[in-house]
Amino acid sequence: MKVSALAASGPHQKLESFSYDMGELGTEHVDVKVLNCGICHSDLSMINNDWGMTAYPIVPGHEIIGEVIVAGSAVKNIKVGDKVGIGWFSGSCMSCHECMDGSHHLCSKVEMTIGGRHGGFADYVRSHWSWAVPLPEGINVAKAGPLLCGGITVFNPILIAGVKATDKVGVLGIGGLGHMALKFLNKWGCEVVAFSSNPGKRESILAMGATKVVDSTNPEELAKIAGTLNFILNTTNVSLDWNSYLMALAPKGKFHNVGAVLEPMAIPAFTLLMGEKSVAGSPLGSPTLTRTMLEFCVRHDIYPITEEFPMSKANEALEHLKSGKARFRIVLKN
């Protein structure tokens, strides 16, 4: 099938019209007509080769909402006409220990939607059937795209850490990822502390689900909550005073990182040892967990705050994101 797309030919290059042929459809793959596609900061990182693994030309886009138009003969559980979502991953080996254990996202041969293949800034995209997640009835398809990456990225840690409804938790970085974390943790039943350096955001942060806002630049405010949080989720991608946040954890508290911090994290050993605290991290989640998250979102009416651009204005949308003006996720509509 011939695909019309938008691609970058090199680092920091604007997207230009690009067409390619997907070749013969595999027996376990589906072709999906792209209805809309979210923009994630990871798209910018891949376009600019920030992580040193980009192959050019690159068609970005890994928060895809679409409709199955062709299905291979061995495809299971989905059919032509079904609405599906495709996120950061679009294939895995389906035979290793991790896949058989239900942790497909940890497969050593997992295939990225925009790494080694082309993504959703296009009219069509291809995926293994297992990673084309069926959308639950009643979901808002116009806002669901960012849940396929940003949403599952912050949902998975809640389960990994065993967060309880009675827990007091914190979220670092109230942006594209963090604002979704606030919504999830609020509906989970937690008392949610948001760390923010912008006092002007306080009211909007409370409206997103936080029960308290702490000025992350004020040592006195950080000191007041020392030893009180059972769980902190870091969504930022910059180096911080890690010890200040580890000190905010209660004994046996868990600090979980999903931000792509490029510098090594300086974690003080004694802060961990004396409180039996832990530091962890995770990538997205399995297809099954993604489906569970989408059902949770429908049940509790949880969606990202989005801005919409036509696919033809993808370059303008990327600049909007890069300038820090996005509130809080951008969706490109075909």
C-alpha positions as CSV (number, residue, x, y, z in Angstrom):
1,M,0.0,0.0,0.0
2,K,1.2,3.5,-0.9
3,V,1.3,5.9,2.0
4,S,1.3,9.7,2.0
5,A,3.1,11.1,5.0
6,L,5.2,13.9,6.5
7,A,8.9,13.2,7.2
8,A,12.0,14.9,8.5
9,S,15.1,14.2,6.4
10,G,17.6,15.0,9.1
11,P,18.0,16.5,12.7
12,H,16.2,19.8,13.3
13,Q,14.7,19.6,9.8
14,K,11.1,20.6,9.0
15,L,8.7,17.9,8.0
16,E,8.1,17.6,4.2
17,S,5.8,15.6,2.0
18,F,7.0,12.0,1.8
19,S,5.5,8.9,0.3
20,Y,6.5,5.2,0.7
21,D,5.2,1.7,0.0
22,M,4.5,-0.5,3.0
23,G,5.0,-3.6,1.0
24,E,3.1,-6.9,1.4
25,L,0.9,-7.2,4.4
26,G,2.1,-9.8,6.9
27,T,-0.4,-12.5,8.0
28,E,-0.4,-11.1,11.6
29,H,-0.4,-7.4,10.7
30,V,-3.1,-4.8,10.1
31,D,-3.2,-1.6,8.1
32,V,-4.8,1.3,9.9
33,K,-6.3,4.5,8.4
34,V,-5.1,7.3,10.6
35,L,-8.0,9.5,11.9
36,N,-5.8,11.6,14.3
37,C,-2.4,11.4,15.9
38,G,-1.1,13.1,19.0
39,I,2.3,14.9,19.2
40,C,4.6,13.8,22.0
41,H,7.8,15.5,23.1
42,S,9.4,12.1,22.1
43,D,8.5,12.9,18.5
44,L,10.8,16.0,18.7
45,S,13.5,14.0,20.4
46,M,13.4,11.4,17.6
47,I,13.3,14.1,14.8
48,N,16.4,15.7,16.3
49,N,18.1,12.4,17.1
50,D,18.5,13.4,20.7
51,W,18.7,9.7,21.7
52,G,21.1,8.7,18.9
53,M,18.9,6.1,17.4
54,T,16.9,7.9,14.6
55,A,16.9,6.6,11.1
56,Y,16.1,9.1,8.4
57,P,13.8,9.9,6.8
58,I,11.6,9.7,9.8
59,V,7.8,9.9,9.8
60,P,6.9,10.8,13.5
61,G,3.7,10.0,15.3
62,H,3.0,7.3,17.9
63,E,-0.2,8.4,19.5
64,I,-2.4,7.1,16.7
65,I,-6.2,6.7,16.6
66,G,-7.4,4.9,13.5
67,E,-9.6,2.4,11.8
68,V,-8.5,-1.1,10.6
69,I,-8.9,-1.2,6.8
70,V,-7.0,-4.5,6.0
71,A,-6.2,-7.4,8.3
72,G,-3.8,-10.4,7.7
73,S,-5.2,-13.9,7.6
74,A,-3.8,-14.7,11.1
75,V,-5.0,-11.6,12.9
76,K,-6.9,-12.2,16.1
77,N,-9.4,-10.2,18.2
78,I,-9.7,-7.3,15.8
79,K,-11.3,-7.0,12.3
80,V,-11.7,-4.6,9.5
81,G,-13.8,-1.6,10.6
82,D,-12.6,-1.7,14.2
83,K,-11.3,1.6,15.8
84,V,-7.9,1.0,17.4
85,G,-5.1,2.9,19.1
86,I,-1.4,2.4,18.4
87,G,1.3,3.8,20.7
88,W,5.1,3.9,21.0
89,F,5.3,0.1,20.2
90,S,3.8,-1.7,17.3
91,G,5.3,-5.2,17.4
92,S,7.0,-7.7,19.7
93,C,8.3,-11.3,19.3
94,M,5.2,-12.9,21.0
95,S,7.4,-15.9,22.2
96,C,10.0,-14.7,24.7
97,H,9.5,-14.9,28.5
98,E,8.4,-11.3,28.7
99,C,5.8,-11.5,26.0
100,M,4.5,-14.8,27.4
101,D,4.4,-13.2,30.8
102,G,2.2,-10.3,29.5
103,S,5.1,-7.8,29.6
104,H,5.3,-7.3,25.8
105,H,6.7,-3.8,26.3
106,L,9.8,-5.3,27.9
107,C,10.5,-7.7,25.0
108,S,14.1,-7.5,23.8
109,K,12.8,-7.4,20.2
110,V,10.0,-4.9,20.7
111,E,9.4,-2.7,17.6
112,M,9.0,1.0,18.0
113,T,6.3,2.7,15.8
114,I,8.8,5.4,14.8
115,G,12.0,3.5,15.0
116,G,12.8,1.2,12.1
117,R,9.4,2.0,10.6
118,H,7.2,5.0,9.9
119,G,4.6,6.5,12.2
120,G,1.3,8.2,12.3
121,F,1.9,11.6,10.6
122,A,0.5,9.9,7.6
123,D,-2.8,8.6,6.1
124,Y,-2.0,5.0,6.9
125,V,0.2,3.0,9.4
126,R,0.9,-0.7,10.0
127,S,1.0,-2.6,13.2
128,H,1.1,-6.2,14.6
129,W,-2.5,-7.0,15.6
130,S,-1.5,-7.3,19.3
131,W,-0.4,-3.7,19.5
132,A,-3.4,-2.3,17.7
133,V,-5.5,-1.8,20.9
134,P,-9.3,-1.9,20.4
135,L,-10.9,1.2,21.7
136,P,-13.6,0.8,24.3
137,E,-17.2,1.9,23.5
138,G,-17.9,5.5,24.4
139,I,-14.3,6.8,24.3
140,N,-13.7,10.3,23.0
141,V,-11.6,9.5,19.9
142,A,-10.7,13.1,19.3
143,K,-8.8,13.2,22.7
144,A,-7.8,9.6,23.1
145,G,-4.5,9.7,21.0
146,P,-2.2,11.0,23.8
147,L,-3.4,8.3,26.1
148,L,-1.6,5.8,23.9
149,C,1.8,7.2,25.0
150,G,1.6,9.9,27.6
151,G,-1.3,8.2,29.4
152,I,0.0,4.7,29.7
153,T,3.5,6.1,30.6
154,V,2.1,7.5,33.8
155,F,-0.6,4.9,34.4
156,N,1.7,1.9,34.5
157,P,3.8,3.2,37.4
158,I,0.7,3.4,39.6
159,L,0.3,-0.3,39.3
160,I,4.0,-1.1,39.5
161,A,4.4,0.8,42.8
162,G,1.2,-0.7,44.2
163,V,-0.3,2.7,44.9
164,K,-3.3,2.5,47.2
165,A,-6.3,4.8,47.4
166,T,-5.2,5.7,50.9
167,D,-1.7,6.9,49.8
168,K,-0.4,10.4,49.7
169,V,1.4,10.9,46.5
170,G,3.4,13.5,44.5
171,V,3.8,14.4,40.9
172,L,6.8,16.3,39.5
173,G,6.4,18.2,36.3
174,I,2.8,19.3,35.5
175,G,3.0,19.3,31.7
176,G,1.9,16.8,29.0
177,L,2.6,13.7,31.2
178,G,2.1,15.2,34.7
179,H,-1.3,16.6,34.2
180,M,-2.6,13.2,33.1
181,A,-0.9,11.7,36.2
182,L,-2.8,14.1,38.4
183,K,-6.1,13.0,36.8
184,F,-5.3,9.3,37.2
185,L,-4.2,9.6,40.8
186,N,-7.1,11.7,41.8
187,K,-9.6,9.1,40.5
188,W,-7.5,6.4,42.2
189,G,-8.5,8.1,45.4
190,C,-5.1,9.4,46.5
191,E,-4.2,12.7,48.2
192,V,-2.2,14.3,45.4
193,V,0.6,16.8,45.9
194,A,1.7,18.6,42.7
195,F,5.2,20.1,42.6
196,S,5.3,23.2,40.5
197,S,7.7,26.2,40.0
198,N,5.0,28.4,38.5
199,P,2.7,30.0,41.1
200,G,0.4,31.2,38.3
201,K,-0.6,27.6,37.5
202,R,-1.9,26.8,41.0
203,E,-5.6,27.1,40.3
204,S,-5.4,25.1,37.1
205,I,-3.3,22.4,38.7
206,L,-5.9,22.1,41.5
207,A,-8.6,21.8,38.8
208,M,-6.7,18.9,37.2
209,G,-6.9,16.8,40.3
210,A,-4.2,17.9,42.7
211,T,-5.2,18.4,46.4
212,K,-2.2,20.5,47.2
213,V,0.4,22.5,45.2
214,V,4.0,22.8,46.6
215,D,6.5,25.4,45.2
216,S,9.3,23.2,44.0
217,T,11.7,26.1,44.2
218,N,11.1,26.8,47.9
219,P,13.2,24.7,50.3
220,E,10.9,25.6,53.2
221,E,7.8,24.2,51.4
222,L,9.7,21.0,50.5
223,A,10.9,20.7,54.2
224,K,7.2,20.9,55.4
225,I,6.3,17.7,53.5
226,A,9.4,15.7,54.4
227,G,8.7,12.1,55.2
228,T,5.0,12.2,54.1
229,L,4.7,10.9,50.6
230,N,4.3,7.2,49.8
231,F,5.0,7.6,46.1
232,I,6.4,10.3,43.8
233,L,6.2,10.2,40.0
234,N,8.8,12.3,38.1
235,T,7.7,13.2,34.6
236,T,10.5,15.8,34.0
237,N,13.5,15.3,31.7
238,V,15.9,17.5,33.5
239,S,18.3,17.0,36.4
240,L,16.9,18.0,39.8
241,D,18.0,18.0,43.5
242,W,17.0,14.4,43.8
243,N,17.7,14.2,47.5
244,S,15.0,16.9,48.3
245,Y,12.4,14.6,46.7
246,L,13.7,11.4,48.3
247,M,13.5,13.2,51.6
248,A,9.9,14.0,50.9
249,L,9.1,10.2,50.8
250,A,7.8,8.4,53.8
251,P,9.6,5.3,55.0
252,K,9.3,2.6,52.3
253,G,8.3,5.3,49.9
254,K,8.9,4.9,46.2
255,F,10.3,7.4,43.7
256,H,9.4,6.5,40.1
257,N,10.9,8.1,37.1
258,V,9.4,8.2,33.6
259,G,11.2,11.4,32.4
260,A,13.9,10.9,29.9
261,V,16.7,12.5,32.0
262,L,19.8,12.4,29.8
263,E,22.3,13.0,32.7
264,P,23.0,10.3,35.3
265,M,20.8,10.7,38.4
266,A,22.8,11.4,41.5
267,I,20.9,9.3,44.1
268,P,22.3,9.5,47.7
269,A,22.6,6.0,49.1
270,F,22.0,6.8,52.7
271,T,18.6,8.5,52.0
272,L,17.5,5.3,50.5
273,L,19.0,3.0,53.1
274,M,17.8,4.7,56.2
275,G,14.1,4.8,55.0
276,E,14.0,1.6,53.0
277,K,13.1,3.8,50.0
278,S,13.4,2.8,46.4
279,V,13.9,4.4,43.0
280,A,12.5,2.8,39.8
281,G,11.6,3.6,36.2
282,S,9.5,2.2,33.4
283,P,8.6,2.6,29.7
284,L,4.9,2.6,28.7
285,G,3.0,-0.6,29.2
286,S,1.7,-3.8,27.7
287,P,-1.2,-3.9,25.2
288,T,-3.5,-5.4,27.9
289,L,-2.6,-2.7,30.4
290,T,-3.2,-0.1,27.7
291,R,-6.7,-1.4,27.1
292,T,-7.4,-1.5,30.9
293,M,-6.2,2.2,31.1
294,L,-8.5,3.2,28.3
295,E,-11.5,1.5,30.0
296,F,-10.5,3.3,33.2
297,C,-10.5,6.6,31.3
298,V,-14.0,6.0,29.9
299,R,-15.3,5.0,33.3
300,H,-14.0,8.2,35.0
301,D,-14.1,10.6,32.0
302,I,-10.3,11.1,32.1
303,Y,-8.8,12.8,29.0
304,P,-5.8,15.0,28.4
305,I,-6.3,18.7,27.8
306,T,-5.6,19.0,24.1
307,E,-5.2,21.5,21.3
308,E,-6.1,20.4,17.7
309,F,-4.2,21.2,14.5
310,P,-4.8,19.8,11.0
311,M,-2.2,17.3,9.9
312,S,-1.1,19.7,7.2
313,K,0.1,22.1,9.9
314,A,2.3,19.6,11.7
315,N,5.3,21.9,11.5
316,E,3.5,24.7,13.2
317,A,2.2,22.3,15.8
318,L,5.8,21.1,16.5
319,E,7.0,24.6,16.9
320,H,4.1,25.3,19.3
321,L,5.2,22.3,21.4
322,K,8.9,23.2,21.2
323,S,8.2,26.8,22.4
324,G,6.5,25.4,25.5
325,K,3.1,26.9,24.6
326,A,1.2,23.6,24.3
327,R,-1.6,23.2,26.8
328,F,-1.1,20.3,27.3
329,R,-1.1,17.8,24.4
330,I,-1.5,18.5,20.7
331,V,-3.5,16.3,18.4
332,L,-3.2,16.3,14.6
333,K,-6.4,15.6,12.7
334,N,-6.4,13.9,9.3
